[in-house]
Amino acid sequence: MGLMRVLDHTGDLTVDWEPSDVNALKKARELFDQLGQQGRVAFQRTGGTREFERVEHFDAAAAEIIWIRPIQGG
């Protein structure tokens, strides 16, 4: 099962999917694309609980994807 977490000022939105569930995969992929177009940054868990790497494409086999807003200077 995959899990996508969207972290922002409102809290933590979670979306999950089973690789065999076509509808859930479609919704997760659409959300991934939408968030990427908004300029958010995605990281996929690669190993232990604290090992992540930046990703630009949805991976249906991902265990966890976390979205954050980029840091803005001022």
Backbone as ProteinMPNN parsed JSONL, in Angstrom:
{"seq_chain_A": "MGLMRVLDHTGDLTVDWEPSDVNALKKARELFDQLGQQGRVAFQRTGGTREFERVEHFDAAAAEIIWIRPIQGG", "coords_chain_A": {"N_chain_A": [[0.84, -1.173, 0.0], [0.503, 2.245, -0.799], [1.293, 5.561, 0.347], [0.532, 8.968, 0.374], [1.478, 12.063, 1.586], [0.488, 15.335, 2.217], [1.902, 18.145, 3.261], [1.158, 21.151, 4.812], [0.133, 24.522, 5.754], [-2.381, 23.981, 6.765], [-2.353, 21.523, 7.903], [-2.025, 18.008, 7.705], [-2.675, 16.297, 4.983], [-3.689, 13.11, 3.937], [-3.376, 10.566, 1.478], [-4.096, 7.405, 0.301], [-3.29, 4.325, -1.476], [-3.794, 1.217, -3.166], [-1.722, -0.759, -5.154], [-3.141, -2.383, -6.926], [-5.597, -1.207, -7.22], [-7.188, 0.483, -9.517], [-8.709, 2.89, -9.713], [-8.014, 4.307, -7.344], [-5.29, 4.589, -7.794], [-5.315, 6.228, -10.056], [-6.433, 8.595, -9.001], [-4.457, 9.256, -7.098], [-2.237, 9.655, -8.768], [-3.15, 11.827, -10.301], [-3.375, 13.784, -8.283], [-0.685, 13.954, -7.55], [0.426, 15.008, -9.932], [-0.954, 17.459, -10.047], [-0.091, 18.787, -7.686], [2.622, 19.005, -8.256], [2.515, 20.767, -10.433], [1.738, 23.018, -9.096], [4.025, 23.836, -7.956], [4.99, 22.606, -5.715], [7.114, 20.379, -3.779], [8.177, 17.039, -4.034], [9.037, 14.188, -2.074], [10.269, 10.908, -1.834], [10.115, 8.049, 0.194], [12.965, 6.084, 0.683], [14.279, 4.155, 2.099], [14.94, 3.481, 5.332], [13.018, 4.939, 8.056], [13.737, 7.604, 7.912], [14.882, 8.176, 5.486], [14.809, 9.774, 2.523], [14.282, 10.782, -0.905], [14.29, 13.29, -3.428], [11.676, 13.404, -5.822], [10.236, 13.471, -9.124], [8.33, 12.221, -10.547], [5.37, 10.223, -10.37], [5.312, 7.222, -8.525], [3.86, 4.238, -8.429], [4.555, 2.116, -6.837], [5.67, 3.188, -4.62], [6.293, 3.444, -1.132], [5.883, 5.629, 0.526], [5.162, 9.015, -0.072], [6.002, 12.343, 0.345], [4.833, 15.642, 0.348], [5.915, 19.005, 0.179], [5.93, 22.589, 0.571], [8.115, 24.708, -1.25], [10.885, 26.405, 0.296], [10.793, 29.865, 0.783], [12.563, 32.766, 0.085], [13.247, 36.042, 1.471]], "CA_chain_A": [[0.0, 0.0, 0.0], [1.241, 3.495, -0.869], [0.749, 6.666, 1.118], [1.014, 10.285, 0.002], [1.155, 13.053, 2.614], [0.64, 16.712, 1.771], [2.132, 18.952, 4.454], [1.036, 22.589, 4.608], [-0.299, 25.288, 6.919], [-3.659, 23.482, 7.281], [-2.162, 20.232, 8.558], [-1.422, 16.882, 7.009], [-3.645, 15.546, 4.184], [-3.137, 11.827, 3.512], [-4.052, 9.834, 0.411], [-3.446, 6.099, 0.156], [-3.702, 3.534, -2.631], [-3.293, -0.135, -3.381], [-1.29, -0.837, -6.55], [-4.122, -3.095, -7.743], [-6.82, -0.406, -7.29], [-7.005, 1.393, -10.644], [-9.3, 4.194, -9.4], [-7.194, 4.963, -6.324], [-4.034, 4.959, -8.45], [-5.595, 7.369, -10.93], [-6.599, 9.775, -8.147], [-3.155, 9.583, -6.515], [-1.401, 10.177, -9.857], [-3.671, 13.154, -10.628], [-2.981, 14.679, -7.197], [0.756, 14.132, -7.69], [0.652, 15.932, -11.042], [-1.508, 18.759, -9.663], [0.796, 19.401, -6.698], [3.843, 19.359, -8.967], [2.235, 21.962, -11.228], [1.617, 24.135, -8.16], [5.359, 24.188, -7.495], [5.371, 21.896, -4.489], [8.242, 19.479, -3.951], [7.872, 15.693, -3.545], [10.115, 13.313, -1.626], [9.834, 9.518, -1.695], [10.907, 7.269, 1.16], [13.809, 5.138, -0.044], [14.832, 3.14, 2.985], [14.409, 3.567, 6.69], [11.986, 5.936, 8.312], [14.234, 8.966, 7.693], [15.618, 8.241, 4.227], [13.948, 10.237, 1.438], [14.935, 11.458, -2.007], [13.364, 14.097, -4.221], [11.165, 12.733, -7.017], [9.442, 14.317, -10.01], [7.332, 11.385, -11.211], [4.628, 9.342, -9.475], [5.71, 5.813, -8.503], [2.776, 3.488, -7.793], [5.129, 1.17, -5.885], [6.257, 3.932, -3.492], [5.687, 3.213, 0.175], [5.444, 6.912, 1.062], [5.56, 10.238, -0.767], [5.674, 13.521, 1.151], [4.848, 16.904, -0.391], [6.118, 20.222, 0.956], [6.103, 23.82, -0.201], [9.53, 25.121, -1.216], [11.22, 27.523, 1.18], [10.873, 31.117, 0.042], [13.409, 33.796, 0.705], [12.604, 37.346, 1.589]], "C_chain_A": [[0.887, 1.238, 0.0], [0.53, 4.581, -0.093], [1.375, 7.961, 0.631], [0.535, 11.263, 1.069], [1.456, 14.44, 2.075], [0.726, 17.581, 3.022], [2.016, 20.425, 4.096], [0.499, 23.251, 5.863], [-1.617, 24.793, 7.512], [-3.525, 22.152, 8.005], [-1.541, 19.218, 7.63], [-2.533, 16.098, 6.305], [-2.992, 14.234, 3.759], [-4.027, 11.188, 2.456], [-3.332, 8.498, 0.294], [-4.013, 5.351, -1.04], [-3.11, 2.141, -2.545], [-2.874, -0.205, -4.846], [-2.291, -1.539, -7.469], [-5.425, -2.323, -7.927], [-6.649, 0.699, -8.335], [-7.541, 2.79, -10.334], [-8.463, 4.969, -8.385], [-5.862, 5.408, -6.913], [-4.218, 6.185, -9.33], [-5.706, 8.65, -10.114], [-5.263, 10.214, -7.545], [-2.237, 10.198, -7.572], [-1.844, 11.597, -10.237], [-3.281, 14.176, -9.556], [-1.485, 14.973, -7.282], [1.05, 15.166, -8.778], [0.189, 17.349, -10.694], [-0.572, 19.486, -8.688], [2.12, 19.819, -7.332], [3.671, 20.623, -9.794], [2.096, 23.205, -10.35], [2.975, 24.562, -7.6], [5.777, 23.535, -6.196], [6.458, 20.869, -4.815], [7.923, 18.135, -3.3], [9.145, 14.946, -3.164], [9.536, 11.919, -1.399], [10.738, 8.801, -0.71], [11.665, 6.189, 0.412], [14.336, 4.008, 0.817], [14.151, 3.181, 4.321], [13.426, 4.712, 6.842], [12.433, 7.359, 8.018], [15.007, 9.12, 6.39], [14.661, 8.565, 3.084], [14.812, 10.813, 0.325], [13.882, 12.203, -2.826], [12.961, 13.334, -5.479], [10.304, 13.706, -7.82], [8.345, 13.546, -10.727], [6.676, 10.457, -10.192], [5.094, 7.902, -9.638], [4.649, 5.042, -7.726], [3.286, 2.502, -6.746], [5.739, 1.859, -4.667], [5.531, 3.603, -2.2], [5.14, 4.514, 0.75], [6.015, 8.048, 0.225], [5.098, 11.402, 0.107], [5.822, 14.762, 0.276], [5.05, 18.069, 0.569], [6.133, 21.417, 0.008], [7.591, 24.183, -0.152], [9.723, 26.304, -0.271], [11.377, 28.771, 0.324], [11.704, 32.123, 0.808], [12.691, 35.125, 0.787], [13.55, 38.317, 2.02]], "O_chain_A": [[1.896, 1.287, 0.703], [-0.685, 4.53, 0.101], [2.594, 8.054, 0.488], [-0.645, 11.296, 1.417], [2.537, 14.693, 1.544], [-0.254, 17.734, 3.751], [2.693, 20.9, 3.185], [0.418, 22.62, 6.917], [-1.947, 25.144, 8.645], [-4.469, 21.697, 8.651], [-0.636, 19.537, 6.859], [-3.251, 15.328, 6.942], [-1.861, 14.239, 3.272], [-5.254, 11.255, 2.525], [-2.106, 8.455, 0.199], [-5.078, 5.694, -1.555], [-2.064, 1.923, -1.932], [-3.621, 0.257, -5.707], [-2.282, -1.303, -8.678], [-6.277, -2.74, -8.711], [-6.034, 1.729, -8.06], [-6.888, 3.78, -10.662], [-8.232, 6.166, -8.559], [-5.358, 6.479, -6.575], [-3.37, 7.077, -9.345], [-5.139, 9.677, -10.488], [-4.969, 11.408, -7.489], [-1.533, 11.167, -7.288], [-1.005, 12.468, -10.467], [-2.9, 15.301, -9.879], [-1.066, 16.117, -7.105], [1.834, 16.091, -8.564], [0.869, 18.324, -11.014], [-0.299, 20.674, -8.86], [2.675, 20.862, -6.988], [4.574, 21.458, -9.852], [2.316, 24.322, -10.818], [3.063, 25.538, -6.854], [6.817, 23.88, -5.635], [6.687, 20.538, -5.978], [7.458, 18.084, -2.161], [10.177, 15.052, -3.827], [8.449, 11.77, -0.841], [11.962, 8.922, -0.765], [11.088, 5.462, -0.397], [14.796, 2.995, 0.289], [12.948, 2.948, 4.437], [13.056, 5.367, 5.868], [11.59, 8.245, 7.886], [15.72, 10.108, 6.215], [13.814, 7.75, 2.719], [15.927, 11.275, 0.567], [12.727, 11.785, -2.9], [13.795, 12.698, -6.123], [9.72, 14.639, -7.269], [7.524, 14.134, -11.431], [7.329, 9.966, -9.271], [5.253, 7.418, -10.758], [4.55, 5.176, -6.507], [2.532, 2.095, -5.862], [6.267, 1.191, -3.779], [4.305, 3.495, -2.175], [4.082, 4.527, 1.378], [7.192, 8.044, -0.136], [3.95, 11.442, 0.551], [6.809, 14.913, -0.443], [4.439, 18.12, 1.636], [6.325, 21.269, -1.198], [8.247, 23.987, 0.871], [8.809, 27.105, -0.075], [12.015, 28.738, -0.728], [11.557, 32.296, 2.018], [11.617, 35.287, 0.208], [13.204, 39.487, 2.181]]}, "name": "protein", "num_of_chains": 1, "seq": "MGLMRVLDHTGDLTVDWEPSDVNALKKARELFDQLGQQGRVAFQRTGGTREFERVEHFDAAAAEIIWIRPIQGG"}
